[in-house]
Amino acid sequence: MKEPLKIIPLLIALLLIPPTISSAGQFKVTYVWDGDTVKAEGHDIQIKVRLAGIDAPETPVWGPYVAKAKEYLVRMILNKTVDIRGYGLEPVNRVLGVIYVNGENINLEMVKAGLAVAYRGTLPKGFDSTAYLEAEAEAREAKRGIWSLEEKYSPREWPGYRQEINMHDEPLKPLWEAAVSGR
């Protein structure tokens, strides 16, 4: 059985050697947790990858879009060999990475589909969010995915959309209750 803790030295070597951006290489995606986190295997290791530059819906307030984001990502990458460009590690030992299938930036495709927003927190060194912000504006204008809900509650109200994110913040007001009650 592969031990996830064996990944730390390899990831440090692959992802943190200057420049900060590096290619972790090819991996097979073996599990999709949600619209922005996956498990990949390759090189005799397993890694958990947080898709850099995006934030996908994860709370019940987004109703079907939580499942739609995950399903879309599953269709695009599950059981496929992908290239991962790493941007370092999060404190919880997830690789921050951009995933490519046949040269296509999957992170960006999630934003274009309206199933994720461009991440507004602190971005990894060397990461350019320009294309993500442009794709988000286009998806919002076309009212694709989560942007179709904007009249009831805006994606700007969910925690990942805030300018500065603190993963230990108290949750925002219960938007799901507000949506159900019509407030």
Secondary structure, DSSP 8 states (H G I E B T S, - for coil): ---GGGHHHHHHHHHSSSSS-EEEEEEEEEEEEETTEEEEEETTEEEEEEETTEE---SGGGTHHHHHHHHHHHHHHTTSEEEEEEEEE-TTS-EEEEEEETTEEHHHHHHHTTSSEE--S---TT---HHHHHHHHHHHHHT-GGGGGTTT--GGGSGGGSSS--TTS---S-HHHHHHHT-
